[in-house]
Amino acid sequence: MDMTVSTEIQAAAAQATSNLLSQQHGSVRLGSLYLDKRNVRKIKGKMPIPDLAAAIKREGLLQNLVVVVRKGKKKGQTHEVIAGGRRYQALMLLVEWGDITLDFEVQVTFVAADNATSASLIENVAREAMHPADELDAFAALLKQGQTFDTIGNSFGVSAMTVRRRIKLLSVSPKLVALLRTDEITLEQLGALAATDSHEAQEAVWEETQHNNWMREPERLRARLTKEEIDANENPVARFVGLQAYEAAGGQVRRDLFSEDDTGYICDSELLYRLADEKLAAAAQSLRDDGWSWVETRYERQYGDFARYGRLDAEVIITDEMRPKIDALAEKIKALTIEIDAFYEQDDSTDEENERNAEREDESAELEREKEELEEACAQWTAHQKAIAGVVVSISRAGELQKEFGLVEPGSRPVDDETGVAMEVRDQYGREMKPKTRAAHSDKMVARLTAHRTIAVQAEILKRPDVALAFLTSRLAGDMFYNVYTSSLQVRSTQVHHQLTNAADDMEQSADWTAIVAAKAAWRAKLPEKFNDLLPWLLQQSADEVTELMAFCVARSIDGLRNTEGQNAPMDAIAEVLGVDMADHWQATESSYFGHISKKQMMAAVTEAVSAEAAAPLATMKKDAAAQAAERALNGVRWVPEPMRARLTTDHIEDDEVMTEGDE
């Protein structure tokens, strides 16, 4: 656009502004409006009409339509819309959706027919939105003068609800409202902070999130301020129960001006969960009535809850009605597979052939999905399966009821009632589950013992910087040349001492622990105060000094904790190189071992370490006395329990993650 046209537009806009200032605001029926074709905006706006309709439904009509009093061609059309055509179309779409009717009162600005074009121009070109901070001040001043929310809304061409929401923002901490003027906070963020009336809480949340922009998204700010309440729209249990059912039972819902009609915050969590329990119980009883031997309910589906269960396979019985459909799909899939295989056997292919093959693969995948759905529909649980298996009922993240059928308790091996043979039980990945033998030590005891073994290896590696250097290099070379990631060394020098003390409450009494702590204090005294000075300082030290520091850092990072007996430990490789024998570092006593295991385990340990004769007297003793007797029996004996022993294999990375070339 050249400057001449631009000047003319600006002049017309200025005149239009003068004309509009003298016009009146009011409301008319939506059904009385019709769209004028003289609107100066010819190119569609960026926001699609459906999105604009949704925004108007949510926020109300924030800006008046500009109309001329003029009859249309159809009966009842009395006002011509000369500015705000997209808003008019959005309102008519809301009528189509059933959200409003043609009797809906629309806020409008009346202009004279002679000013129609210039009014459309000012609406689309010359109008500049008032800064939100100025708008807040203006609303507050008018309210103080005694004007109503409706009057203020009419004056500014916005809804009364918009005025209420803007006024509510002024109740937020003045420090935060002041940030609006400098554009350091948005209206939406202020609205989220208005979820509480506590200025202290508002300011605290704003400060806490200053370094995380994503945490300052309105919904996240609101969630932090209402964490003691339950979001009726987001919480799965609340969605499962339903807001209407909760309120019908007498439950209170806190809604603020920024909540939609179907949202809010549940105040009575006890009532909510009671209603959820009742609904889950009803579903569970229906399943029990259907023959399932047991049914458990959960508020959510936890991985750990299901990983321990075995699963039976439902019997797939294809009906005469379903067989032709499944066979037809199988034939189509087979034909497509032949074509796809033939395509990949070609030496070369055109773009058109590539596109056609992609279509075949998509079609084949869709047919496979359809076939699986038909087969699943044919799956039937027999009366015998129901009698020996159960169901876990839980609530999905979407707030819907979900059921896991055919679960068997861990370790159970149900028998087929016709053949007398143990039935096949699978895990959640479809693999056959074998009966597990009982471990000698609990997971907690395994963690306790391997924590002591870890600190022993750390203490030994302090004495062998050469091994530490080789170990660190092997870790880096494993990534570089072997595509192997080993978890036994955290190269970022992630300290594992908190994990060790959590696993073993007697860790700090260990001589190895004392040695590691003393070494850390000595190095802290030597090293520069600031990290930026560390590299220049290291360059001034001898190679031995730098290597010893490296050994300390490697030692602090070694992680050999296990929580399952019989599990290979990646740390075993370095323990073997160092020649670590836990009998040099640990002694089985009442406090370190025997006081934490059963009397049967005590007798097994004494039998292995000494003799069956030495263990026999423990059988008639009380547990405390037996633990003390076991300690005396092993005094001076070089024996350690299984979790402290090396479990070396030909491949020390058995429990690590092995990457392929494609993962590199």
C-alpha positions as CSV (number, residue, x, y, z in Angstrom):
1,M,0.0,0.0,0.0
2,D,1.4,3.4,-1.0
3,M,1.6,6.4,1.4
4,T,-1.3,8.3,-0.4
5,V,-3.7,5.5,0.3
6,S,-2.4,5.1,3.8
7,T,-2.9,8.8,4.5
8,E,-6.5,8.6,3.2
9,I,-7.2,5.7,5.4
10,Q,-5.9,7.4,8.4
11,A,-7.9,10.5,7.7
12,A,-11.0,8.5,7.2
13,A,-10.3,6.6,10.4
14,A,-9.8,9.9,12.3
15,Q,-13.2,11.1,11.1
16,A,-14.8,7.8,11.9
17,T,-13.4,8.0,15.4
18,S,-15.0,11.4,15.8
19,N,-18.3,10.0,14.6
20,L,-18.2,6.9,16.8
21,L,-17.5,8.8,20.0
22,S,-21.0,10.3,19.7
23,Q,-22.8,7.0,19.1
24,Q,-24.8,5.0,21.5
25,H,-24.4,1.5,22.9
26,G,-27.2,-1.0,23.6
27,S,-28.3,-4.6,22.9
28,V,-30.5,-6.2,20.2
29,R,-31.8,-9.7,19.5
30,L,-29.3,-11.9,17.6
31,G,-32.2,-12.8,15.2
32,S,-32.7,-9.2,14.2
33,L,-29.1,-8.9,12.8
34,Y,-27.9,-9.6,9.3
35,L,-24.5,-9.3,7.8
36,D,-23.6,-6.4,5.5
37,K,-21.3,-7.0,2.6
38,R,-19.7,-3.6,2.7
39,N,-17.3,-4.5,5.6
40,V,-13.9,-3.3,4.7
41,R,-12.2,-6.5,5.9
42,K,-12.1,-8.8,2.9
43,I,-9.4,-11.3,4.0
44,K,-10.3,-13.8,6.6
45,G,-8.9,-13.4,10.1
46,K,-6.3,-15.9,11.6
47,M,-8.7,-17.4,14.1
48,P,-11.1,-19.9,12.5
49,I,-14.8,-19.2,13.1
50,P,-15.3,-22.3,15.2
51,D,-12.4,-21.3,17.5
52,L,-13.8,-17.8,17.8
53,A,-17.2,-19.3,18.7
54,A,-15.6,-21.4,21.4
55,A,-13.8,-18.3,22.7
56,I,-17.0,-16.3,22.8
57,K,-18.7,-19.2,24.6
58,R,-15.9,-19.3,27.2
59,E,-15.3,-15.6,27.7
60,G,-18.4,-13.9,26.4
61,L,-18.6,-11.3,23.6
62,L,-15.8,-9.0,24.6
63,Q,-16.3,-6.4,21.8
64,N,-19.6,-4.9,20.5
65,L,-20.8,-5.4,17.0
66,V,-21.3,-2.2,15.1
67,V,-24.7,-1.9,13.4
68,V,-26.9,0.4,11.4
69,V,-30.7,0.5,11.9
70,R,-31.8,-0.8,8.5
71,K,-34.3,-3.4,7.4
72,G,-33.0,-6.5,5.6
73,K,-34.5,-8.7,3.0
74,K,-35.8,-11.3,5.4
75,K,-38.6,-10.8,7.9
76,G,-37.4,-9.7,11.3
77,Q,-34.0,-8.3,10.1
78,T,-33.8,-4.8,11.5
79,H,-30.1,-4.2,12.1
80,E,-27.3,-4.4,9.6
81,V,-23.9,-5.5,10.9
82,I,-21.3,-3.3,9.3
83,A,-18.4,-4.2,11.6
84,G,-17.8,-7.4,13.5
85,G,-18.9,-9.9,10.8
86,R,-16.7,-12.7,12.1
87,R,-18.1,-12.3,15.6
88,Y,-21.6,-12.4,14.1
89,Q,-20.8,-15.7,12.2
90,A,-19.4,-17.1,15.5
91,L,-22.6,-16.3,17.3
92,M,-24.7,-17.9,14.6
93,L,-22.5,-21.0,14.9
94,L,-23.3,-21.1,18.6
95,V,-27.0,-21.1,17.7
96,E,-26.3,-24.1,15.4
97,W,-24.4,-25.8,18.3
98,G,-27.4,-25.2,20.6
99,D,-25.5,-23.0,23.0
100,I,-27.7,-19.9,22.5
101,T,-30.9,-19.0,20.6
102,L,-31.8,-16.2,18.2
103,D,-33.3,-14.4,21.2
104,F,-29.7,-14.0,22.7
105,E,-29.1,-10.3,23.5
106,V,-26.1,-9.0,21.6
107,Q,-24.2,-5.9,22.7
108,V,-23.9,-3.4,19.8
109,T,-22.8,0.1,18.9
110,F,-25.3,2.1,16.8
111,V,-24.0,4.3,14.0
112,A,-25.7,6.4,11.3
113,A,-26.0,4.9,7.8
114,D,-23.8,7.6,6.4
115,N,-20.9,6.5,8.7
116,A,-21.2,2.8,7.9
117,T,-18.0,2.5,5.8
118,S,-15.9,4.7,8.1
119,A,-17.2,2.8,11.1
120,S,-16.1,-0.4,9.6
121,L,-12.7,1.2,8.8
122,I,-12.1,2.3,12.4
123,E,-13.1,-1.1,13.7
124,N,-10.6,-2.9,11.5
125,V,-7.7,-0.5,11.0
126,A,-7.5,2.4,13.4
127,R,-8.7,0.9,16.6
128,E,-6.0,0.0,19.1
129,A,-6.9,-2.1,22.1
130,M,-6.5,-0.4,25.5
131,H,-3.6,-1.8,27.6
132,P,-5.0,-4.3,30.1
133,A,-3.6,-2.3,33.0
134,D,-5.4,0.9,31.9
135,E,-8.5,-1.1,31.4
136,L,-8.4,-2.4,34.9
137,D,-7.9,1.1,36.3
138,A,-10.8,2.4,34.2
139,F,-13.2,-0.4,35.3
140,A,-12.2,0.2,39.0
141,A,-12.8,4.0,38.7
142,L,-16.2,3.6,37.1
143,L,-17.2,1.0,39.6
144,K,-16.2,3.3,42.4
145,Q,-18.4,6.0,40.9
146,G,-21.4,3.7,41.3
147,Q,-21.7,2.3,37.8
148,T,-22.9,-1.3,37.5
149,F,-21.0,-4.1,35.8
150,D,-23.6,-4.0,33.0
151,T,-23.2,-0.3,32.4
152,I,-19.4,-0.5,32.4
153,G,-19.6,-3.5,30.0
154,N,-21.8,-1.6,27.6
155,S,-19.5,1.5,27.7
156,F,-16.5,-0.6,26.7
157,G,-18.3,-3.1,24.5
158,V,-17.6,-6.1,26.7
159,S,-19.8,-8.4,28.8
160,A,-20.6,-7.8,32.4
161,M,-18.8,-11.1,33.3
162,T,-15.6,-9.7,31.7
163,V,-15.8,-6.6,33.9
164,R,-16.3,-8.8,37.0
165,R,-13.3,-10.9,36.0
166,R,-11.1,-7.8,35.4
167,I,-12.2,-6.3,38.8
168,K,-11.3,-9.6,40.5
169,L,-7.8,-9.3,39.2
170,L,-7.4,-6.2,41.3
171,S,-7.6,-8.3,44.4
172,V,-4.4,-10.0,43.5
173,S,-1.2,-8.8,45.3
174,P,-0.5,-5.2,44.2
175,K,3.1,-6.2,43.5
176,L,1.9,-8.7,40.9
177,V,-0.8,-6.4,39.4
178,A,2.0,-3.8,38.9
179,L,3.8,-6.2,36.7
180,L,0.9,-6.1,34.3
181,R,1.8,-2.5,33.3
182,T,5.3,-3.6,32.3
183,D,4.0,-6.7,30.5
184,E,5.8,-9.0,32.9
185,I,2.6,-10.9,33.7
186,T,-0.5,-11.6,31.7
187,L,-4.2,-11.3,32.5
188,E,-4.4,-15.1,32.3
189,Q,-1.6,-15.5,34.8
190,L,-3.2,-13.0,37.2
191,G,-6.5,-14.9,36.8
192,A,-4.8,-18.1,37.9
193,L,-3.2,-16.4,40.9
194,A,-6.6,-15.1,41.9
195,A,-7.5,-18.7,42.8
196,T,-6.5,-17.8,46.4
197,D,-7.0,-14.5,48.3
198,S,-3.6,-14.8,50.1
199,H,-1.2,-12.2,48.7
200,E,1.6,-14.1,50.4
201,A,0.8,-17.3,48.7
202,Q,0.4,-15.6,45.3
203,E,3.8,-13.9,45.6
204,A,5.4,-17.1,46.9
205,V,4.2,-19.1,43.9
206,W,5.3,-16.4,41.5
207,E,8.8,-16.3,43.0
208,E,9.1,-20.0,43.1
209,T,8.5,-20.3,39.4
210,Q,10.7,-17.4,38.2
211,H,13.2,-19.7,36.6
212,N,10.7,-22.0,34.9
213,N,8.5,-20.4,32.4
214,W,6.5,-23.5,31.8
215,M,5.6,-23.5,35.5
216,R,4.1,-20.1,35.0
217,E,1.5,-21.4,32.6
218,P,-1.9,-20.4,34.1
219,E,-3.1,-23.9,34.7
220,R,0.2,-24.8,36.5
221,L,0.0,-21.7,38.7
222,R,-3.6,-22.5,39.6
223,A,-2.7,-26.1,40.4
224,R,0.1,-25.0,42.8
225,L,-2.3,-22.7,44.7
226,T,-5.2,-25.2,44.9
227,K,-3.1,-28.3,45.6
228,E,-5.2,-29.0,48.7
229,E,-8.3,-29.0,46.6
230,I,-9.4,-31.3,43.8
231,D,-9.8,-30.0,40.3
232,A,-13.1,-31.4,39.2
233,N,-12.1,-31.3,35.5
234,E,-8.6,-32.7,35.8
235,N,-8.7,-35.2,38.6
236,P,-9.5,-38.8,37.3
237,V,-11.5,-39.7,40.4
238,A,-13.6,-36.5,40.2
239,R,-14.3,-37.2,36.5
240,F,-15.2,-40.8,37.3
241,V,-17.7,-39.8,40.0
242,G,-19.0,-36.8,38.0
243,L,-19.6,-33.3,39.2
244,Q,-23.3,-33.6,39.1
245,A,-23.3,-36.7,41.2
246,Y,-21.0,-35.2,43.7
247,E,-23.1,-32.0,44.1
248,A,-26.3,-34.1,44.2
249,A,-24.8,-35.9,47.2
250,G,-24.4,-32.5,49.0
251,G,-20.8,-31.9,48.0
252,Q,-19.6,-28.3,47.8
253,V,-17.7,-27.0,44.8
254,R,-15.6,-23.8,44.9
255,R,-15.9,-21.9,41.7
256,D,-14.2,-18.6,40.9
257,L,-15.0,-16.0,38.3
258,F,-12.5,-17.7,36.0
259,S,-14.1,-21.2,36.2
260,E,-16.4,-22.5,33.5
261,D,-19.9,-23.8,34.5
262,D,-18.7,-27.5,34.4
263,T,-15.5,-26.9,36.3
264,G,-14.5,-26.0,39.8
265,Y,-12.7,-27.3,42.9
266,I,-14.1,-30.1,45.0
267,C,-14.0,-29.1,48.7
268,D,-15.1,-32.4,50.3
269,S,-12.5,-35.1,49.3
270,E,-13.9,-37.6,51.8
271,L,-17.3,-37.5,50.1
272,L,-15.8,-37.7,46.7
273,Y,-13.8,-40.8,47.5
274,R,-16.8,-42.4,49.3
275,L,-18.8,-41.9,46.1
276,A,-16.0,-43.4,44.1
277,D,-15.8,-46.4,46.4
278,E,-19.5,-47.0,46.0
279,K,-19.3,-46.8,42.2
280,L,-16.2,-49.1,42.1
281,A,-17.9,-51.5,44.6
282,A,-21.0,-51.8,42.4
283,A,-18.8,-52.6,39.4
284,A,-16.8,-55.2,41.4
285,Q,-20.0,-56.9,42.7
286,S,-21.3,-57.2,39.1
287,L,-18.1,-59.0,38.2
288,R,-18.3,-61.3,41.3
289,D,-21.9,-62.1,40.3
290,D,-20.5,-63.0,36.9
291,G,-18.4,-65.8,38.5
292,W,-15.0,-64.2,39.0
293,S,-13.4,-65.6,42.2
294,W,-12.0,-62.3,43.3
295,V,-12.2,-58.6,42.4
296,E,-10.0,-55.8,43.6
297,T,-10.5,-52.1,43.1
298,R,-8.0,-49.3,42.7
299,Y,-8.3,-45.6,42.3
300,E,-5.6,-45.7,39.6
301,R,-3.7,-48.3,37.6
302,Q,-0.2,-48.6,39.1
303,Y,2.4,-50.5,37.1
304,G,3.6,-52.2,40.3
305,D,0.1,-53.4,41.1
306,F,-0.1,-55.4,37.9
307,A,3.5,-56.5,37.2
308,R,3.3,-59.1,40.0
309,Y,0.2,-60.8,38.6
310,G,0.1,-63.7,36.2
311,R,-2.4,-63.7,33.4
312,L,-4.5,-66.4,31.8
313,D,-5.5,-66.3,28.2
314,A,-9.1,-66.1,27.3
315,E,-10.4,-68.8,25.0
316,V,-11.0,-67.4,21.5
317,I,-14.1,-69.1,20.1
318,I,-14.8,-68.0,16.6
319,T,-18.5,-68.1,15.8
320,D,-19.9,-69.2,12.4
321,E,-21.0,-65.6,11.9
322,M,-17.6,-64.1,12.7
323,R,-15.4,-66.7,10.8
324,P,-16.0,-65.4,7.3
325,K,-15.2,-61.8,8.4
326,I,-12.0,-62.8,10.1
327,D,-10.9,-65.1,7.2
328,A,-11.6,-62.3,4.6
329,L,-9.4,-59.9,6.5
330,A,-6.7,-62.5,6.8
331,E,-6.8,-63.1,3.0
332,K,-6.5,-59.3,2.4
333,I,-3.6,-59.0,4.8
334,K,-1.8,-62.0,3.2
335,A,-2.2,-60.5,-0.3
336,L,-0.9,-57.1,0.9
337,T,2.1,-58.8,2.6
338,I,3.0,-60.5,-0.6
339,E,3.0,-57.2,-2.5
340,I,4.9,-55.4,0.3
341,D,7.6,-58.2,0.3
342,A,7.9,-58.0,-3.5
343,F,8.4,-54.2,-3.3
344,Y,11.3,-54.5,-0.9
345,E,12.9,-57.2,-3.1
346,Q,13.2,-54.6,-5.9
347,D,16.6,-53.0,-6.6
348,D,15.1,-49.6,-7.3
349,S,11.7,-47.9,-7.1
350,T,10.1,-44.7,-8.2
351,D,8.5,-42.1,-6.0
352,E,5.1,-43.3,-7.1
353,E,5.9,-46.9,-6.2
354,N,7.2,-45.8,-2.8
355,E,4.0,-43.9,-2.1
356,R,1.9,-46.8,-3.2
357,N,3.8,-49.2,-0.9
358,A,3.3,-46.8,2.0
359,E,-0.4,-46.9,1.3
360,R,-0.3,-50.7,1.4
361,E,1.5,-50.8,4.7
362,D,-1.0,-48.4,6.2
363,E,-3.9,-50.5,4.8
364,S,-2.3,-53.7,6.1
365,A,-1.9,-52.2,9.6
366,E,-5.5,-51.1,9.7
367,L,-6.7,-54.5,8.6
368,E,-4.6,-56.1,11.3
369,R,-6.2,-53.8,13.9
370,E,-9.7,-54.7,12.6
371,K,-8.9,-58.5,12.7
372,E,-7.6,-58.2,16.3
373,E,-10.7,-56.4,17.4
374,L,-12.9,-59.1,15.9
375,E,-10.9,-61.8,17.6
376,E,-11.0,-60.0,20.9
377,A,-14.7,-59.8,20.6
378,C,-14.7,-63.6,20.3
379,A,-12.7,-64.1,23.5
380,Q,-14.6,-65.8,26.2
381,W,-13.7,-66.6,29.8
382,T,-14.8,-70.1,30.9
383,A,-16.5,-70.7,34.2
384,H,-13.4,-72.6,35.4
385,Q,-11.1,-69.6,34.5
386,K,-13.4,-67.3,36.4
387,A,-13.3,-69.6,39.4
388,I,-9.5,-69.5,39.6
389,A,-8.7,-66.0,38.4
390,G,-9.8,-62.5,39.2
391,V,-10.2,-58.9,38.0
392,V,-8.6,-55.6,39.0
393,V,-10.9,-52.7,38.5
394,S,-9.4,-49.2,38.4
395,I,-10.0,-45.7,37.2
396,S,-8.2,-44.5,34.0
397,R,-6.6,-41.1,33.7
398,A,-9.7,-40.1,31.6
399,G,-11.9,-41.0,34.6
400,E,-13.3,-44.1,33.0
401,L,-13.7,-47.6,34.4
402,Q,-11.0,-50.0,33.3
403,K,-10.8,-53.8,34.0
404,E,-7.9,-56.3,33.9
405,F,-9.4,-59.8,33.5
406,G,-7.9,-63.2,34.1
407,L,-5.3,-62.3,36.7
408,V,-3.9,-64.9,39.0
409,E,-2.1,-64.3,42.3
410,P,1.7,-64.3,42.3
411,G,3.2,-67.8,42.5
412,S,0.0,-69.7,42.0
413,R,-0.2,-72.4,39.3
414,P,-3.8,-73.1,38.5
415,V,-4.6,-76.5,37.1
416,D,-6.9,-77.3,34.2
417,D,-10.0,-79.1,35.6
418,E,-10.3,-81.4,32.6
419,T,-6.6,-82.4,32.0
420,G,-5.2,-81.9,35.5
421,V,-2.2,-80.2,33.9
422,A,-0.9,-76.8,35.2
423,M,-2.3,-74.0,33.1
424,E,0.0,-71.7,31.3
425,V,0.4,-68.3,33.1
426,R,1.9,-65.3,31.3
427,D,3.3,-62.0,32.5
428,Q,2.1,-58.6,31.3
429,Y,4.4,-58.9,28.3
430,G,3.1,-62.3,27.2
431,R,6.0,-64.3,28.5
432,E,5.4,-67.6,30.3
433,M,5.9,-67.1,34.1
434,K,7.9,-69.8,35.9
435,P,7.3,-70.6,39.5
436,K,9.7,-68.6,41.6
437,T,11.8,-70.2,44.4
438,R,11.8,-68.3,47.7
439,A,14.9,-66.1,48.1
440,A,17.0,-66.5,51.2
441,H,17.1,-62.8,51.9
442,S,14.4,-60.1,51.6
443,D,14.9,-57.2,49.1
444,K,15.5,-54.9,52.1
445,M,18.3,-57.1,53.4
446,V,19.9,-57.5,50.0
447,A,20.0,-53.7,49.7
448,R,21.5,-53.5,53.2
449,L,24.3,-56.0,52.4
450,T,25.1,-54.7,49.0
451,A,25.3,-51.1,50.4
452,H,28.1,-52.3,52.6
453,R,29.8,-54.1,49.7
454,T,29.6,-50.9,47.7
455,I,31.3,-48.7,50.3
456,A,34.0,-51.4,50.6
457,V,34.7,-51.2,46.9
458,Q,34.7,-47.4,47.0
459,A,37.3,-47.5,49.9
460,E,39.5,-50.0,48.0
461,I,39.5,-47.9,44.8
462,L,40.9,-44.9,46.7
463,K,44.0,-47.0,47.1
464,R,44.3,-47.9,43.4
465,P,44.1,-44.8,41.2
466,D,45.4,-46.9,38.3
467,V,42.3,-49.1,38.5
468,A,40.1,-46.1,38.8
469,L,41.6,-44.6,35.6
470,A,41.2,-47.9,33.7
471,F,37.6,-48.2,34.9
472,L,36.7,-44.7,33.9
473,T,38.4,-45.2,30.5
474,S,36.6,-48.5,30.0
475,R,33.3,-46.8,30.7
476,L,33.9,-44.1,28.0
477,A,35.4,-46.6,25.5
478,G,32.3,-48.8,26.0
479,D,30.1,-46.0,24.8
480,M,32.5,-45.0,22.0
481,F,33.6,-48.4,20.5
482,Y,31.2,-51.1,21.8
483,N,27.8,-49.4,21.9
484,V,27.4,-50.5,25.4
485,Y,26.1,-48.4,28.3
486,T,27.1,-49.8,31.7
487,S,25.3,-48.5,34.8
488,S,28.0,-49.4,37.3
489,L,29.7,-46.0,36.9
490,Q,27.9,-42.7,36.7
491,V,30.4,-40.6,34.7
492,R,28.8,-37.4,35.9
493,S,30.1,-38.3,39.3
494,T,26.7,-38.8,40.8
495,Q,27.2,-39.4,44.5
496,V,25.4,-42.5,45.8
497,H,26.0,-42.0,49.6
498,H,22.5,-41.1,50.4
499,Q,21.2,-44.3,48.8
500,L,23.8,-46.2,50.9
501,T,22.8,-44.7,54.2
502,N,19.1,-45.2,53.4
503,A,19.7,-48.9,52.6
504,A,21.9,-49.6,55.7
505,D,21.2,-47.7,58.9
506,D,24.5,-48.9,60.4
507,M,26.5,-47.5,57.4
508,E,28.1,-44.6,59.3
509,Q,29.6,-47.0,61.8
510,S,31.6,-48.6,59.0
511,A,35.4,-48.0,58.8
512,D,35.1,-47.8,55.0
513,W,32.5,-45.0,55.4
514,T,34.8,-43.1,57.8
515,A,37.7,-43.4,55.3
516,I,35.6,-42.0,52.4
517,V,34.3,-39.1,54.6
518,A,37.8,-38.3,55.7
519,A,39.1,-38.3,52.2
520,K,36.3,-35.9,51.1
521,A,37.2,-33.5,53.9
522,A,40.9,-33.6,52.9
523,W,40.2,-32.9,49.3
524,R,37.7,-30.1,50.1
525,A,40.4,-28.4,52.1
526,K,42.9,-28.6,49.2
527,L,40.6,-27.6,46.3
528,P,39.9,-23.9,45.4
529,E,36.8,-22.3,46.7
530,K,35.4,-21.5,43.2
531,F,34.8,-23.9,40.4
532,N,36.2,-21.5,37.8
533,D,39.6,-21.7,39.6
534,L,39.6,-25.6,39.6
535,L,41.0,-26.2,36.1
536,P,44.0,-23.7,36.5
537,W,44.7,-25.3,39.9
538,L,44.7,-28.8,38.5
539,L,47.1,-27.9,35.7
540,Q,49.6,-26.8,38.4
541,Q,49.4,-30.1,40.3
542,S,51.4,-33.2,39.7
543,A,50.0,-36.1,37.6
544,D,49.8,-38.2,40.7
545,E,47.8,-35.6,42.6
546,V,45.3,-35.2,39.7
547,T,45.0,-39.0,39.4
548,E,44.3,-39.4,43.1
549,L,41.5,-36.8,42.9
550,M,40.1,-38.6,39.8
551,A,40.2,-41.9,41.8
552,F,38.2,-40.3,44.7
553,C,35.5,-39.0,42.3
554,V,35.3,-42.4,40.6
555,A,35.0,-44.1,44.0
556,R,32.2,-41.8,45.2
557,S,30.3,-42.6,42.0
558,I,30.4,-46.4,42.0
559,D,26.9,-47.9,42.6
560,G,26.6,-51.6,43.5
561,L,23.3,-51.5,45.2
562,R,20.9,-54.4,44.5
563,N,17.5,-55.2,45.8
564,T,17.0,-58.7,44.4
565,E,18.9,-61.8,45.5
566,G,20.7,-63.7,42.8
567,Q,20.9,-60.6,40.6
568,N,24.3,-60.0,38.9
569,A,26.0,-56.7,39.9
570,P,27.8,-54.7,37.3
571,M,30.2,-53.7,40.1
572,D,31.4,-57.3,40.3
573,A,34.0,-56.7,37.6
574,I,35.8,-54.0,39.4
575,A,35.5,-55.8,42.7
576,E,37.3,-58.8,41.1
577,V,40.1,-56.6,39.8
578,L,40.5,-55.0,43.2
579,G,40.4,-58.4,44.9
580,V,37.7,-57.2,47.3
581,D,36.9,-59.9,49.9
582,M,34.0,-58.7,52.1
583,A,35.3,-60.8,54.9
584,D,38.0,-58.1,55.3
585,H,35.4,-55.4,55.6
586,W,32.3,-56.9,57.3
587,Q,31.5,-59.3,60.1
588,A,28.1,-61.0,60.6
589,T,26.9,-59.9,64.1
590,E,23.5,-59.5,65.8
591,S,23.2,-55.9,64.8
592,S,24.6,-56.1,61.3
593,Y,22.9,-59.3,60.2
594,F,21.3,-61.9,62.5
595,G,19.0,-59.4,64.2
596,H,17.3,-58.7,60.8
597,I,16.7,-62.3,59.6
598,S,14.5,-65.2,60.7
599,K,15.7,-67.9,63.0
600,K,15.6,-70.4,60.1
601,Q,18.0,-68.2,58.1
602,M,20.3,-67.9,61.2
603,M,20.5,-71.7,61.4
604,A,21.2,-71.9,57.6
605,A,24.0,-69.3,57.9
606,V,25.7,-71.0,60.9
607,T,25.4,-74.4,59.2
608,E,27.1,-73.1,56.1
609,A,29.8,-71.1,57.9
610,V,30.5,-73.6,60.8
611,S,28.5,-76.8,61.0
612,A,25.1,-78.3,61.5
613,E,26.1,-79.2,65.0
614,A,26.8,-75.6,65.8
615,A,23.5,-74.5,64.4
616,A,21.3,-77.1,66.2
617,P,21.0,-75.3,69.6
618,L,19.5,-72.2,67.9
619,A,16.3,-74.2,67.2
620,T,15.1,-74.1,70.8
621,M,16.1,-70.5,71.6
622,K,14.1,-67.3,71.3
623,K,15.0,-65.1,68.4
624,D,17.1,-62.6,70.3
625,A,19.0,-65.3,72.1
626,A,19.5,-67.2,68.8
627,A,20.9,-64.1,67.1
628,Q,23.4,-63.6,69.9
629,A,24.4,-67.3,69.7
630,A,24.8,-67.1,66.0
631,E,27.1,-64.1,66.4
632,R,29.3,-66.0,68.8
633,A,29.4,-69.0,66.5
634,L,30.7,-66.9,63.6
635,N,33.1,-64.8,65.7
636,G,36.4,-64.8,63.7
637,V,34.9,-66.9,60.9
638,R,35.5,-65.4,57.4
639,W,31.9,-65.8,56.1
640,V,29.6,-63.4,54.3
641,P,26.0,-64.0,53.0
642,E,25.3,-64.5,49.3
643,P,24.5,-60.8,48.4
644,M,28.0,-59.8,49.4
645,R,29.7,-62.4,47.2
646,A,30.7,-61.7,43.6
647,R,28.4,-63.3,41.0
648,L,30.8,-63.1,38.0
649,T,29.6,-64.1,34.6
650,T,31.5,-64.3,31.3
651,D,29.8,-60.9,30.5
652,H,29.9,-58.4,33.3
653,I,27.3,-56.1,31.5
654,E,24.5,-58.7,31.8
655,D,22.3,-56.3,33.8
656,D,23.2,-53.2,31.8
657,E,21.6,-51.7,28.8
658,V,23.2,-52.8,25.4
659,M,22.6,-50.3,22.6
660,T,22.5,-51.2,18.9
661,E,24.3,-49.3,16.2
662,G,21.1,-47.5,15.4
663,D,20.8,-46.2,18.9
664,E,24.1,-44.4,18.8
